[in-house]
Amino acid sequence: MLVVALIGVLLAIALPAYDSWRTRTRTAQAVTDIAAIATRLSLHWQDARSYPASLAEIGMAGTLDPWGNPYQYLNLQTLRGNGHARKDHSLVPINTDFDLYSMGPDGRSVGPLTARASRDDIVRANDGRFIGLASDY
């Protein structure tokens, strides 16, 4: 009985630590993926002087984030207005060139980063000077 209780205590300590490690690892992978996709988009811009309409044009269509959801891309330079752009707490767009992000573990997202559904997103902001959790931006 003592051995079973000891195993239960060890599992109660180990499982949250393992879950936290998995979350950090997946977040780091999403940051790396977003940086790589952004580099390909920048190379496309250097060649064509415009960003592609979709990730398919750079061979990245269907690329999935660590949670199994497709990465989200929006070319802001061909968009009229900023209604669909990702926005900060002041509702100012976080990029001027393109939005690129993962919807995070919950697979849900909305435009403002302050919304509950967007807090766990992995975003590219400040035209690439920030890539990380929306809650850290």
C-alpha positions in Angstrom: 0.0 0.0 0.0 2.9 2.4 0.8 4.5 1.6 -2.6 1.3 2.5 -4.4 0.9 5.7 -2.5 4.6 6.6 -3.3 4.0 5.9 -7.0 0.9 8.1 -6.9 2.8 11.0 -5.3 5.6 10.7 -7.9 3.2 10.6 -10.8 1.4 13.7 -9.3 4.7 15.5 -9.5 6.0 14.1 -12.8 3.0 14.5 -15.0 2.5 18.3 -14.7 6.3 18.8 -15.3 6.1 16.5 -18.4 3.1 18.4 -19.7 4.9 21.7 -19.2 7.9 20.5 -21.0 5.8 19.3 -24.0 4.1 22.7 -24.2 7.4 24.5 -24.2 8.8 22.1 -26.8 5.8 22.5 -29.1 5.9 26.3 -28.7 9.6 26.4 -29.6 8.9 24.3 -32.7 6.1 26.6 -33.8 8.5 29.6 -33.4 11.1 27.9 -35.5 8.5 27.0 -38.2 7.1 30.5 -38.3 10.6 31.9 -38.7 11.4 29.5 -41.5 8.1 30.2 -43.3 8.7 34.0 -42.9 12.2 33.6 -44.4 10.6 31.9 -47.5 8.1 34.6 -47.8 10.8 37.3 -47.6 12.8 35.5 -50.3 9.6 35.5 -52.5 9.3 39.2 -51.9 12.9 39.8 -53.0 12.3 37.9 -56.2 8.8 39.1 -57.1 8.5 42.4 -55.1 5.3 41.1 -53.7 4.2 38.6 -51.1 2.3 35.5 -52.3 -1.5 35.2 -52.0 -1.1 31.9 -50.1 1.5 29.6 -48.7 0.9 27.3 -51.6 2.9 29.7 -53.9 6.1 29.1 -51.8 5.5 25.3 -51.4 4.3 25.5 -47.8 0.6 24.7 -48.3 -0.7 22.3 -45.7 2.2 22.9 -43.3 0.9 22.0 -39.9 1.9 23.4 -36.5 2.9 21.1 -33.7 -0.8 20.8 -32.6 -1.9 19.6 -36.1 -3.4 22.8 -37.3 -2.4 24.6 -40.5 -0.3 27.8 -40.1 -2.3 30.9 -40.9 -1.1 33.4 -43.4 -2.5 36.7 -44.6 -0.9 39.1 -47.1 -1.6 42.5 -45.7 -0.3 44.4 -48.7 -3.1 43.3 -51.0 -5.8 43.7 -48.3 -8.2 46.7 -48.3 -8.4 48.0 -44.8 -7.1 46.3 -41.7 -10.2 44.4 -40.6 -8.7 40.9 -40.9 -5.2 41.8 -39.6 -4.0 40.6 -36.2 -4.2 43.5 -33.7 -2.6 44.4 -30.4 -4.3 45.6 -27.2 -4.9 49.1 -28.8 -6.4 47.4 -31.9 -3.5 48.5 -34.0 -2.3 45.9 -36.6 0.8 44.1 -35.4 2.4 43.8 -38.9 2.5 45.9 -42.0 3.6 43.2 -44.5 1.9 39.9 -43.6 0.4 38.0 -40.7 1.8 34.6 -40.0 0.8 32.6 -36.9 -0.2 29.3 -35.3 -3.5 29.1 -33.5 -1.8 27.3 -30.6 -3.0 24.3 -28.6 -6.7 25.2 -28.6 -6.8 25.6 -32.4 -8.9 28.8 -32.1 -8.1 32.4 -32.8 -9.5 35.8 -33.4 -8.0 39.1 -34.6 -7.2 40.9 -31.3 -4.3 39.2 -29.4 -6.0 40.2 -26.1 -9.0 37.9 -26.8 -9.0 34.7 -24.7 -9.0 32.5 -27.9 -5.8 34.2 -29.1 -3.7 34.3 -25.9 -2.1 30.9 -26.7 -1.3 31.7 -30.3 2.2 31.8 -31.6 2.5 35.0 -33.6 4.9 36.9 -35.8 4.7 40.6 -34.9 6.5 43.9 -35.5 7.2 42.8 -39.1 9.3 39.8 -37.8 11.1 41.4 -34.9 8.9 39.3 -32.5 7.9 35.7 -32.8 6.4 34.1 -29.8 3.4 33.6 -27.6 0.7 36.2 -28.1 0.4 36.6 -24.3 4.1 37.6 -24.2 3.6 40.3 -26.9 
